[in-house]
Amino acid sequence: MINNQDIFDLVDEAFKSNGVIVQLGGRYVEEQYQYAQAVAQALMEPEKALAILEAETGVGKSIGYIIPCLIFLSLHPNSEQVIISTFTRLLQKQIMLVDMPFAVKVVETLGLKPPKYGYRMGRQAFFSLERTHATVERLKSKYSSNTAYIEQLEEFQRFAENSCRGGSGLWLDWLEDYYVFPDHIYSGDICLLYSGNIDNDAYVAHINNSSNALLLLTNHATLIGHDNVTDFVQSAYMVITDEAHHLDRLMAERSNKQLPVLGILNLFNRAKYFGLKESYINEAKSFVGAWSEVIAQYDKGNGANDNFYISSGGHKHWLNEQVDYVRQIQIYLRRLEKDFQTFQKGNALSHNHVEMMEQLQEALITLSHWTVANTFFYRALVFTDHNRTCSVAVVNPIASRLFAHTVRKLTTRTILTSATIFDARLDEDAVSIVGDLGFKHEEVTRYMRLSPSSYGEMKFILPSKEVSVPTSYDRDNRCNRFNQIWLEYTAKMLVEASKTGPTLVLTYSFEESRLLSECLKNMGVSAVTQEKGIKLLEILPIFLNGEARILITPSGWDGLNIRTKKNTQFLKNVIITRLPNAPKNELEDFVAREYMLNKNMPQHVVDNIIWLKHLNFCIRVLKQGLGRGIRSPYDSIYIWFADPRMPYFNSPKARPLINAIPARFIDNYARGIIFEIDGTFDVNTNANNYLDIVL
């Protein structure tokens, strides 16, 4: 008979200082031992469990939950599945290709028979051989004179065939090897989602394997939408969500929608791609145009000053009158959808077809939410720029709380884990994400916050307080304007850092990246800069090949792991240009305030909650950005801050943002050297010499 102590003894045997992990070539990490015991405790809870476990980079979080799960399932072979969900493909691949095989060896060395494991991804991630072949043949015919391009297309098709018949069947693997599809190929052209036939053997094997697996790896999107995923389990023993700090935003994005009125019109204009010339299409375009005029007249009558009209305010009656317009538009769109589906049965879909079908589905969801607005769905019309371009919008102020409801359909045992799950407050149980995701704090069975006592080295270069803040808000054009003095100061910092080696520059917008790149160009310095519409993976090889020492990107904060081919340290510097404050969303903030005030919460409490939400977002993103610099125990990195709002250690208001700095590097931060406004720094002067007052 198996008792609870068995799993704890086996976890101890695996993770202790002279345990199986060390015997097989791994490291002993005290914090990983504590983490694994906490996971084991959650697994052994008799009925319900909710563990909130934060483990910073270096703890070895994934091994810390995989091995206890494998041990538990080995001891309980008749158990329901344990599901592990992640946000990034990078972590999924690490788990499947690196961590899981090692964990299986550990379990075997413990004398146990490891359970079957697998992963579950949606059809959109897999090749369709038929659609890939059709796309390649179409492009070969169109560009028949381009020999090099033809060879690339043929190589792509061979890759797809080999992958489907003897590999993973995932088109994502092509991107990981080659970074970008051949020109004129898009994922929608080749994926299985839009194919009527299952022509991918790897996908069939994938489904069979995942249904038989006791330990199942999936992604957050599949987990959240599991009700609509074919053959997904109806119940599980436990769900572990790694990278859990993304869940609240993912849930909000499923409910909070914006649809430009011009986007609705564009759907009917693009019906020609499906060969549709029915009279109802012109009728629909006229109807949408007439409704646009109704909106414009109302807006003009109200002074055309408000950023949005919302159903909870003085515009409620007028917005209710617009429901009839929206319902009629839904009727037109449903007819369009039916015609699209008829077209799909007899035709191969191009990129334009797929893109339009996706946009149509999103439009129907948005309009459906808009017509049924209630206590939880606020309907609005939003004007997104100074030209008064109108969008239909719907906001659910408690959308993220639906996660608890979603996961409870599967299990009564949940672990939320991440390197950045706790918020800015110091008390151990101050984890706002618990309530944000719809759980009650009294449901939590375990809080744990771990930082490795020894993992890498991080030193700091801090900004001068004489430099101006990065941006000012232009209220007329409703956008941020970058301060030229700050841009030039930051460009000097980039140049100085790059003298010591490869430098990753984390910006917070494509416009900021472009402006910094221009400053560098004017200084005669080259940089690899990610532009809007270009994936980071497409330009990463240029940086890795040494063609430039500076990589500027707004999309490298999370999940990016830049290493040499031998998996050794590549980066010497990481530069944080601006504090990653949450993107401005006036409508969502307004709705959040409105909802809480209607619950009779005091104004100052509401203000504090919203302030803390934005602060927590900033700290989480900042932690993730800092983590790009240290990816192994032996890495050493310089972190540069260019934003003068980043406080010095001795500032009276330093504490919230200082929480983003790993505890083991706080002394280094306190001794950080200041990069002066003239682009120089004195190694004998550090931030401890200054009294920093942040207003």
C-alpha positions in Angstrom: 0.0 0.0 0.0 1.3 3.4 -1.0 1.2 6.2 1.6 1.9 9.9 1.4 5.4 9.5 2.9 6.5 7.4 -0.1 6.4 10.4 -2.5 8.1 12.7 -0.1 10.9 10.1 0.5 11.3 9.6 -3.3 11.4 13.4 -3.9 14.0 13.7 -1.2 16.0 10.9 -2.8 15.9 12.7 -6.1 16.6 16.3 -5.0 18.9 16.0 -2.0 22.5 17.2 -2.1 23.9 13.7 -3.0 20.7 12.6 -4.7 19.9 11.0 -8.0 19.8 14.4 -9.9 23.4 15.1 -8.8 24.4 11.5 -9.6 23.2 11.9 -13.1 25.1 15.1 -13.7 22.6 17.7 -12.5 23.1 20.4 -9.8 21.9 20.5 -6.3 19.9 23.6 -5.6 18.4 24.0 -2.1 15.5 26.1 -3.4 14.7 23.5 -6.1 14.5 20.9 -3.3 12.0 23.1 -1.4 10.0 23.7 -4.6 9.8 20.0 -5.4 8.5 19.2 -1.9 5.9 21.9 -2.2 4.7 20.3 -5.5 4.6 16.9 -3.9 2.5 18.3 -1.1 0.0 19.7 -3.6 -0.2 16.4 -5.4 -1.0 14.6 -2.2 -3.7 17.0 -1.0 -6.7 14.6 -0.6 -9.4 16.8 -2.2 -8.4 20.3 -3.2 -5.2 22.2 -3.7 -4.2 25.6 -4.8 -0.4 26.3 -4.6 1.1 29.6 -5.6 4.8 29.0 -6.2 7.2 31.7 -7.4 10.7 30.5 -8.4 13.1 32.9 -10.0 15.4 31.9 -12.8 18.1 29.5 -11.5 15.8 27.6 -9.1 15.1 24.9 -11.8 11.4 25.2 -11.7 10.4 22.9 -14.5 12.5 20.0 -13.2 11.1 20.9 -9.8 7.5 20.0 -10.9 8.1 17.4 -13.6 9.9 14.9 -11.4 7.4 14.9 -8.5 4.6 14.5 -11.1 6.3 11.5 -12.7 7.0 10.0 -9.3 3.3 10.5 -8.2 2.0 9.0 -11.5 4.4 6.1 -11.3 3.0 5.3 -7.8 -0.6 5.9 -9.0 -0.8 4.4 -12.5 -4.6 4.5 -12.5 -4.7 8.3 -11.8 -6.3 10.8 -14.2 -3.9 13.0 -16.2 -1.7 15.7 -14.7 -1.7 18.6 -17.2 1.2 21.1 -17.5 0.5 24.3 -19.3 3.0 26.9 -20.5 2.8 30.1 -22.4 5.9 30.0 -24.7 6.9 27.5 -27.3 10.5 27.8 -26.0 9.6 26.4 -22.6 7.5 23.7 -24.1 10.4 22.6 -26.3 12.8 22.7 -23.3 10.5 20.5 -21.3 9.9 17.9 -24.0 13.4 17.7 -25.4 15.6 18.4 -22.4 13.8 18.3 -19.0 11.4 15.4 -19.6 14.0 12.9 -20.8 16.3 13.8 -17.8 13.4 13.5 -15.4 12.5 10.0 -16.8 16.1 8.9 -16.1 15.8 10.1 -12.6 12.6 8.2 -12.0 14.0 5.1 -13.5 17.1 5.4 -11.3 14.7 5.6 -8.3 13.5 2.1 -9.4 10.1 3.3 -10.7 8.4 2.7 -14.1 7.8 6.2 -15.6 4.3 6.9 -16.9 3.7 7.8 -20.5 3.9 11.5 -21.3 3.0 13.6 -24.3 2.0 17.0 -25.4 -1.2 18.5 -26.9 -1.4 21.2 -29.5 -4.2 22.4 -31.8 -4.5 21.6 -35.5 -3.4 25.2 -36.4 0.2 24.2 -35.3 0.5 21.3 -37.7 1.2 21.0 -41.4 -1.5 19.9 -43.8 0.4 18.1 -46.6 -2.3 18.7 -49.1 -2.5 22.5 -48.5 1.3 22.8 -48.3 1.7 21.0 -51.6 -1.0 23.2 -53.2 0.6 26.4 -51.9 4.1 25.3 -53.1 2.9 24.4 -56.6 1.0 27.7 -56.9 4.1 29.7 -56.0 6.4 27.6 -58.2 4.1 28.3 -61.1 3.9 32.0 -60.4 7.7 32.4 -59.8 8.9 29.8 -62.3 11.9 31.9 -63.4 13.4 32.3 -60.0 15.5 29.1 -59.6 16.8 29.9 -56.1 13.2 30.5 -54.9 12.0 27.3 -56.5 14.7 25.3 -54.7 13.7 26.9 -51.4 10.1 25.9 -52.0 11.0 22.4 -52.8 13.2 22.2 -49.7 10.2 23.5 -47.6 7.9 20.8 -49.1 10.4 18.0 -48.4 10.7 19.3 -44.8 6.9 19.2 -44.4 6.7 15.7 -45.8 9.5 14.3 -43.6 8.0 16.1 -40.6 4.5 14.7 -41.2 5.7 11.1 -41.8 8.5 10.7 -39.3 8.8 13.9 -37.2 6.7 16.2 -35.1 4.4 17.4 -38.0 4.7 20.9 -36.6 5.5 23.9 -38.9 6.9 25.6 -35.9 10.0 23.4 -36.2 10.7 25.0 -39.6 10.7 28.4 -38.0 13.0 27.3 -35.2 15.5 25.9 -37.8 15.2 28.6 -40.5 13.5 31.5 -38.5 11.1 32.5 -41.3 8.9 30.8 -44.0 9.8 31.1 -47.7 8.5 34.4 -49.1 4.7 34.5 -49.8 4.0 31.5 -47.4 1.9 32.1 -44.3 1.0 29.7 -41.5 -2.7 29.9 -42.6 -1.7 28.6 -46.1 -0.3 25.3 -44.7 -1.9 24.5 -41.4 -4.2 21.6 -40.7 -6.9 23.8 -39.2 -8.3 24.8 -42.5 -8.1 21.4 -44.2 -11.0 19.0 -44.5 -8.7 16.0 -44.4 -6.3 14.8 -41.7 -3.3 14.1 -43.9 -0.6 14.5 -41.3 0.5 11.1 -39.8 2.4 12.9 -37.0 -0.8 14.7 -36.0 -2.6 11.4 -35.7 0.2 9.9 -33.6 0.2 13.1 -31.6 -3.5 12.7 -30.7 -3.2 9.1 -29.9 -0.1 9.7 -27.7 -1.7 12.6 -25.8 -4.9 10.6 -25.1 -2.8 7.8 -23.6 -0.4 10.1 -21.7 -0.7 10.4 -17.9 1.5 13.5 -17.9 0.3 15.9 -20.6 2.0 19.1 -21.8 -0.1 21.8 -23.5 -0.2 25.6 -23.8 -2.3 28.2 -22.1 -4.5 28.9 -25.1 -5.5 25.2 -25.5 -6.1 24.9 -21.7 -8.3 28.0 -21.6 -10.3 26.9 -24.6 -10.3 23.1 -23.8 -14.1 22.9 -24.1 -13.6 23.6 -27.9 -10.6 21.3 -28.4 -11.4 17.9 -30.0 -10.6 14.9 -27.8 -9.3 17.0 -24.9 -9.8 15.3 -21.5 -12.9 16.1 -19.6 -11.2 15.9 -16.2 -7.7 15.8 -14.8 -6.0 15.0 -11.5 -4.1 18.3 -11.4 -3.3 21.3 -13.6 0.1 23.0 -13.3 0.3 26.4 -15.1 3.9 27.6 -15.6 4.4 31.2 -16.8 1.1 31.8 -15.0 1.7 35.6 -15.0 0.3 35.6 -18.6 -3.0 34.1 -17.7 -4.9 37.2 -16.6 -4.1 39.0 -19.8 -5.0 36.0 -22.0 -8.3 35.7 -20.3 -9.0 39.4 -20.7 -8.1 39.2 -24.4 -10.8 36.5 -24.9 -13.5 38.8 -23.6 -12.3 42.4 -24.3 -12.7 43.1 -28.0 -12.5 46.1 -30.3 -13.7 46.0 -33.9 -13.3 49.0 -36.2 -16.5 49.9 -38.1 -14.2 50.2 -41.2 -13.1 46.6 -40.5 -16.7 45.5 -40.8 -17.0 47.3 -44.1 -13.8 45.8 -45.3 -15.1 42.3 -44.7 -17.8 42.9 -47.3 -15.4 44.6 -49.6 -13.1 41.5 -49.5 -16.0 39.1 -50.3 -14.7 39.3 -53.9 -11.9 36.9 -52.9 -14.5 34.3 -52.5 -16.1 35.1 -55.9 -19.2 36.5 -54.2 -21.3 39.1 -56.0 -24.7 38.6 -54.3 -26.8 41.7 -53.9 -26.9 41.5 -50.1 -23.2 42.4 -50.0 -23.8 45.9 -51.6 -26.9 46.2 -49.3 -24.7 45.4 -46.3 -22.1 47.9 -47.3 -24.7 50.6 -47.6 -26.2 49.7 -44.2 -22.8 49.9 -42.5 -22.1 53.2 -44.2 -25.4 54.6 -43.0 -24.7 53.4 -39.4 -21.3 55.1 -39.6 -23.1 58.3 -40.4 -25.5 57.9 -37.5 -22.5 57.5 -35.2 -20.7 60.5 -36.7 -23.7 62.7 -36.2 -24.2 61.7 -32.6 -20.5 62.3 -32.0 -20.6 65.7 -33.6 -23.7 66.6 -31.5 -21.7 65.7 -28.3 -18.7 67.9 -29.2 -16.5 65.1 -30.6 -14.4 65.3 -27.5 -15.0 62.0 -25.7 -12.6 59.1 -26.3 -15.5 56.7 -26.0 -19.2 56.4 -25.3 -20.1 53.6 -22.8 -23.3 51.9 -21.8 -22.9 52.7 -18.1 -23.0 56.5 -18.5 -25.2 59.2 -20.0 -25.0 57.6 -23.4 -26.7 54.3 -22.3 -30.0 55.0 -24.0 -28.4 55.9 -27.3 -26.1 52.9 -27.2 -29.1 50.6 -26.5 -30.7 52.0 -29.7 -27.6 51.0 -31.7 -28.2 47.3 -30.8 -30.7 47.0 -33.6 -28.1 48.2 -36.1 -25.6 45.7 -34.8 -28.0 42.8 -35.0 -28.8 43.6 -38.6 -25.0 43.6 -39.3 -24.8 40.3 -37.6 -27.4 38.9 -40.0 -25.4 40.1 -43.0 -22.2 38.6 -41.5 -23.8 35.3 -40.8 -24.9 35.1 -44.4 -21.4 35.9 -45.5 -20.0 33.2 -43.2 -22.4 30.6 -44.7 -21.2 31.6 -48.2 -17.5 31.3 -47.1 -18.2 27.8 -45.7 -19.7 26.7 -49.0 -16.7 28.1 -50.8 -14.3 26.2 -48.5 -15.9 22.8 -49.3 -14.9 23.0 -53.0 -11.8 25.2 -53.0 -8.3 25.3 -51.5 -7.9 28.4 -49.3 -5.3 31.0 -49.9 -3.7 33.3 -47.3 -6.3 36.0 -48.1 -9.2 33.5 -47.6 -7.8 32.3 -44.3 -7.1 35.8 -43.0 -10.6 36.9 -43.9 -12.3 33.9 -42.3 -10.4 34.5 -39.1 -11.4 38.2 -39.1 -15.0 37.3 -39.8 -15.1 34.9 -36.8 -13.5 37.6 -34.6 -16.1 40.1 -35.8 -19.0 37.8 -35.0 -17.7 37.1 -31.5 -17.3 40.8 -30.8 -20.7 41.8 -32.1 -22.3 38.9 -30.2 -20.8 40.2 -26.9 -21.8 43.7 -27.8 -25.5 42.9 -28.3 -25.8 41.0 -25.0 -24.0 43.6 -22.8 -24.9 43.1 -19.1 -23.5 43.6 -15.6 -20.3 41.9 -16.8 -20.1 43.1 -20.4 -19.9 46.9 -21.0 -20.6 47.9 -24.5 -18.9 51.0 -25.9 -18.0 52.9 -29.1 -14.4 53.9 -29.0 -12.6 56.7 -31.0 -9.0 55.6 -31.4 -7.3 58.6 -32.9 -7.7 62.3 -33.6 -9.5 61.4 -36.9 -12.3 60.0 -34.8 -12.0 56.5 -36.3 -14.8 54.5 -34.6 -14.6 51.0 -33.2 -17.2 48.7 -31.6 -15.8 47.7 -28.2 -16.8 45.4 -25.4 -15.1 45.1 -22.0 -15.5 42.6 -19.2 -14.0 44.0 -16.0 -13.7 40.5 -14.4 -12.8 38.5 -17.5 -9.6 37.2 -16.0 -11.6 35.7 -13.1 -13.2 33.2 -15.5 -9.9 31.2 -15.4 -10.8 29.7 -12.0 -14.2 28.6 -13.5 -12.5 27.2 -16.6 -9.9 25.2 -14.7 -12.4 23.9 -12.1 -14.2 22.1 -15.0 -11.1 19.9 -15.2 -9.7 19.6 -11.6 -9.9 20.6 -8.0 -6.0 20.8 -7.8 -4.1 23.6 -9.4 -0.6 25.0 -9.2 0.1 28.5 -10.4 3.8 29.0 -10.9 6.1 31.5 -12.5 9.3 33.4 -12.0 7.2 36.5 -11.5 3.9 35.7 -9.9 4.1 37.6 -6.6 3.2 41.3 -6.7 5.0 44.4 -5.4 4.0 44.0 -1.8 6.3 42.4 0.7 4.0 40.2 2.7 4.2 36.6 1.6 0.5 36.1 0.8 0.2 39.3 -1.2 -0.5 37.8 -4.6 -3.1 39.7 -6.4 -3.1 37.2 -9.2 -5.1 34.8 -7.0 -8.1 37.1 -7.0 -7.5 38.3 -10.5 -7.9 34.7 -11.8 -11.1 34.1 -9.8 -9.7 32.1 -6.9 -10.4 33.0 -3.2 -7.4 33.6 -1.0 -8.8 31.1 1.6 -8.5 28.4 -1.1 -4.7 28.7 -1.2 -3.1 25.7 0.4 0.5 26.9 -0.1 2.4 30.1 -0.8 6.1 29.9 -1.7 8.5 32.5 -3.0 12.0 31.3 -3.9 15.1 33.0 -5.2 18.4 31.0 -5.8 21.1 31.9 -3.4 23.7 31.5 -6.1 23.1 31.7 -9.8 25.1 33.9 -12.2 26.3 37.4 -11.6 24.5 40.7 -12.4 26.0 44.2 -12.2 24.3 47.5 -12.9 24.8 50.8 -14.7 22.2 53.3 -13.5 20.8 56.4 -15.2 21.7 60.0 -14.5 18.9 61.9 -12.7 19.8 64.9 -14.8 18.4 63.4 -18.0 14.8 64.1 -18.9 12.0 61.4 -18.7 11.7 59.5 -22.0 8.3 60.7 -23.1 5.6 63.3 -22.7 1.9 62.7 -23.5 0.5 64.6 -26.5 -3.2 65.0 -25.6 -4.2 66.4 -29.0 -2.9 63.4 -30.9 -3.3 61.0 -28.0 0.1 59.5 -28.1 3.5 59.7 -26.5 6.2 62.0 -27.8 9.8 60.9 -27.3 12.2 63.4 -25.7 15.1 64.0 -28.1 17.6 64.6 -25.3 16.7 61.3 -23.7 17.0 59.5 -27.1 20.5 60.9 -27.6 21.5 60.0 -24.0 20.2 56.4 -24.5 22.0 56.1 -27.8 25.3 57.0 -26.1 24.6 54.4 -23.5 24.0 51.7 -26.2 27.3 52.6 -27.9 29.2 52.5 -24.6 27.8 49.2 -23.7 28.4 47.6 -27.0 32.1 48.3 -26.7 32.3 45.3 -24.3 30.4 42.9 -26.5 26.9 41.8 -27.7 24.2 44.0 -26.3 20.5 43.3 -26.1 18.4 46.5 -26.0 14.8 46.0 -24.7 12.6 48.8 -25.8 8.8 49.2 -25.3 7.6 50.1 -28.7 8.6 49.7 -32.4 8.6 53.5 -32.7 11.1 53.8 -29.9 13.3 51.2 -31.5 13.2 53.0 -34.8 14.1 56.4 -33.2 17.0 54.8 -31.3 18.2 53.1 -34.5 18.2 56.5 -36.3 20.2 58.1 -33.5 22.8 55.3 -33.7 22.9 55.6 -37.5 23.7 59.4 -37.1 26.5 58.4 -34.8 27.9 56.0 -37.4 26.9 52.9 -35.4 25.0 49.9 -36.9 22.4 47.9 -35.0 20.0 45.1 -35.8 16.6 46.6 -35.2 13.3 44.8 -35.1 10.7 46.6 -37.2 6.9 46.4 -37.0 5.7 43.3 -38.9 9.0 41.5 -38.7 9.4 38.6 -36.3 12.3 38.7 -33.9 13.4 35.2 -35.1 13.9 36.6 -38.6 16.6 39.1 -37.6 18.2 37.2 -34.7 20.6 35.3 -37.0 22.1 38.6 -38.1 22.9 39.5 -34.5 24.2 36.0 -33.7 26.5 36.1 -36.7 28.2 39.2 -35.3 27.1 41.6 -38.1 26.2 44.1 -35.4 26.9 44.2 -31.7 23.5 45.8 -30.8 20.1 44.2 -31.1 17.1 46.5 -30.5 13.7 44.9 -29.9 10.4 45.5 -28.1 9.5 41.8 -28.1 12.4 40.2 -26.3 11.3 40.7 -22.7 9.9 37.2 -22.2 11.0 33.8 -23.4 14.1 34.9 -25.3 17.2 32.8 -24.7 20.2 34.0 -26.7 23.1 31.6 -26.5 26.1 30.5 -28.7 25.9 27.3 -30.7 27.7 25.5 -27.8 25.0 26.8 -25.4 27.5 29.2 -23.7 26.9 32.9 -22.8 26.6 35.2 -25.8 25.3 38.5 -24.3 27.5 40.9 -22.3 24.9 43.6 -21.7 21.1 44.0 -21.4 19.8 47.6 -21.6 16.4 48.4 -20.3 15.5 51.7 -22.1 12.2 52.5 -20.4 10.2 51.2 -17.4 7.7 48.7 -19.0 4.6 50.4 -17.7 1.3 48.8 -18.8 0.0 50.1 -22.2 -2.5 52.9 -21.7 -6.0 51.6 -22.0 -8.4 54.3 -20.9 -11.5 52.2 -21.6 -10.5 49.2 -19.6 -9.4 51.4 -16.7 -12.7 53.3 -16.8 -14.7 50.1 -16.8 -12.7 48.7 -13.9 -13.3 51.8 -11.9 -17.0 51.9 -12.8 -17.4 48.2 -11.8 -15.7 48.6 -8.4 -17.5 51.9 -7.6 -20.8 50.2 -8.3 -19.8 47.6 -5.7 -19.7 50.5 -3.2 -15.9 50.4 -2.9 -14.4 53.7 -1.7 -12.8 55.8 -4.4 -9.3 55.8 -2.8 -9.4 52.0 -2.5 -10.4 51.7 -6.2 -7.5 54.1 -7.1 -5.0 52.0 -5.1 -6.2 48.8 -6.7 -5.7 50.1 -10.2 -2.4 51.7 -9.3 -1.2 48.4 -7.9 -2.3 46.5 -10.9 -0.2 48.7 -13.2 2.7 48.5 -10.9 2.6 44.7 -10.7 2.5 44.6 -14.5 5.6 46.8 -14.7 7.6 44.7 -12.1 6.7 41.4 -13.7 7.8 42.5 -17.1 10.9 44.1 -15.7 11.8 40.8 -13.9 11.4 39.0 -17.1 13.6 41.4 -19.0 16.4 41.1 -16.4 16.2 37.4 -16.7 17.3 37.6 -20.4 20.8 38.2 -19.1 21.4 35.2 -17.0 20.5 31.8 -18.4 23.1 29.5 -16.7 24.8 29.4 -13.3 28.0 30.8 -14.8 26.7 33.7 -16.8 27.8 37.3 -15.9 25.9 40.3 -17.3 25.8 44.0 -17.0 22.3 45.5 -16.8 21.9 49.1 -17.9 18.9 51.3 -17.2 18.3 54.4 -19.3 15.1 55.6 -17.6 15.7 58.2 -14.9 12.5 57.0 -13.2 14.3 53.8 -12.1 15.2 54.7 -8.5 18.5 54.4 -6.8 18.7 51.9 -3.9 18.7 54.6 -1.2 15.6 56.4 -2.6 12.7 56.8 -0.1 10.4 55.6 -2.9 12.6 52.8 -4.2 11.0 49.8 -2.7 8.3 48.8 -5.2 10.5 48.9 -8.3 13.6 47.6 -6.4 11.5 44.4 -5.9 12.2 43.6 -9.5 16.0 43.1 -8.7 16.9 39.6 -7.7 17.6 39.6 -3.9 21.1 38.2 -4.3 22.0 41.1 -6.5 20.6 43.9 -4.3 24.1 44.9 -3.0 25.4 45.1 -6.6 22.5 47.3 -7.5 23.2 49.6 -4.5 26.8 49.9 -5.8 25.6 50.6 -9.4 27.7 53.0 -11.4 26.0 56.1 -12.8 26.1 56.8 -16.6 26.4 60.6 -16.7 24.3 62.8 -19.0 27.4 63.6 -21.1 27.8 59.9 -21.9 30.6 59.1 -19.5 30.8 57.4 -16.1 33.3 57.3 -13.3 33.9 53.8 -11.9 34.7 55.4 -8.6 31.3 56.9 -8.3 28.1 54.9 -7.7 24.5 55.5 -6.7 25.2 55.2 -3.0 26.8 58.7 -3.2 23.5 60.2 -4.2 20.2 60.8 -2.4 17.6 60.0 -5.0 14.2 61.7 -4.6 11.7 60.5 -7.1 8.7 62.8 -7.4 
